[in-house]
Amino acid sequence: MKNIGKIAGYNIAFIFGYDIILRLITSPGNVMGLSTILVIGQVIANILIALYFFASKKSDIANSFMLTTFLVLIIGFGVCMSNLK
């Protein structure tokens, strides 16, 4: 579990990065829907990466990705709700 800080940091940076870009380039009504789609995509990507590491017997990294998936869900839901105006 020593990799969880790095993995979580990259995931959180990715969430806030695409949220800022979406707020700058889209109209306010479209931000929530696009943000939701990107959060769901990021969750699916984390799960697939975790499954890959479980299959390759690197359970430490896989567990980090699975825990980060829940973090992405919680923070991503908050980011999506912040776009609701």
C-alpha positions as CSV (number, residue, x, y, z in Angstrom):
1,M,0.0,0.0,0.0
2,K,3.0,2.3,-0.3
3,N,1.9,3.4,-3.7
4,I,-1.6,4.7,-2.7
5,G,-0.4,8.2,-2.1
6,K,1.0,8.5,-5.6
7,I,-1.9,6.8,-7.3
8,A,-4.5,8.8,-5.4
9,G,-2.6,12.0,-6.1
10,Y,-2.6,11.4,-9.8
11,N,-6.3,10.5,-9.8
12,I,-7.3,13.6,-7.9
13,A,-5.1,15.8,-10.1
14,F,-6.8,14.3,-13.1
15,I,-10.3,15.0,-11.7
16,F,-9.5,18.6,-11.0
17,G,-7.6,19.0,-14.3
18,Y,-10.5,18.0,-16.5
19,D,-13.0,19.8,-14.3
20,I,-11.1,23.1,-14.7
21,I,-10.8,22.5,-18.5
22,L,-14.5,21.7,-18.8
23,R,-15.5,24.8,-16.9
24,L,-13.4,26.9,-19.2
25,I,-14.5,25.5,-22.6
26,T,-18.1,24.5,-22.1
27,S,-21.4,26.2,-21.2
28,P,-22.6,25.8,-17.6
29,G,-25.4,23.5,-18.5
30,N,-23.1,20.9,-20.2
31,V,-20.4,20.8,-17.5
32,M,-22.3,18.5,-15.1
33,G,-23.1,15.8,-17.7
34,L,-19.6,15.8,-19.2
35,S,-18.0,15.7,-15.8
36,T,-20.2,12.8,-14.8
37,I,-19.2,10.8,-17.9
38,L,-15.5,11.5,-17.2
39,V,-15.7,10.4,-13.6
40,I,-17.5,7.2,-14.6
41,G,-14.8,6.6,-17.2
42,Q,-12.0,7.2,-14.7
43,V,-13.7,4.8,-12.2
44,I,-13.9,2.1,-14.9
45,A,-10.3,2.7,-15.9
46,N,-9.2,2.3,-12.3
47,I,-11.1,-0.9,-11.9
48,L,-9.6,-2.3,-15.1
49,I,-6.1,-1.4,-14.1
50,A,-6.7,-3.0,-10.7
51,L,-7.9,-6.2,-12.3
52,Y,-4.8,-6.2,-14.5
53,F,-2.5,-5.9,-11.5
54,F,-4.5,-8.6,-9.6
55,A,-4.0,-10.9,-12.6
56,S,-0.3,-10.2,-12.7
57,K,0.0,-11.0,-8.9
58,K,0.8,-7.5,-7.8
59,S,-1.9,-7.2,-5.3
60,D,-0.3,-4.3,-3.4
61,I,-0.7,-2.0,-6.4
62,A,-4.1,-3.5,-7.3
63,N,-5.4,-2.8,-3.8
64,S,-4.2,0.8,-4.1
65,F,-6.1,1.3,-7.3
66,M,-9.3,-0.2,-5.8
67,L,-9.1,2.1,-2.8
68,T,-8.4,5.0,-5.1
69,T,-11.5,4.1,-7.1
70,F,-13.7,4.8,-4.0
71,L,-11.9,8.1,-3.5
72,V,-12.5,9.0,-7.1
73,L,-16.2,8.2,-6.7
74,I,-16.5,10.4,-3.6
75,I,-14.5,13.4,-4.9
76,G,-16.0,13.0,-8.4
77,F,-19.5,13.1,-7.1
78,G,-18.7,16.2,-5.2
79,V,-17.2,17.8,-8.3
80,C,-20.2,16.9,-10.3
81,M,-22.6,18.4,-7.7
82,S,-20.5,21.6,-7.6
83,N,-21.3,22.1,-11.2
84,L,-25.1,22.1,-10.4
85,K,-26.3,25.7,-10.4
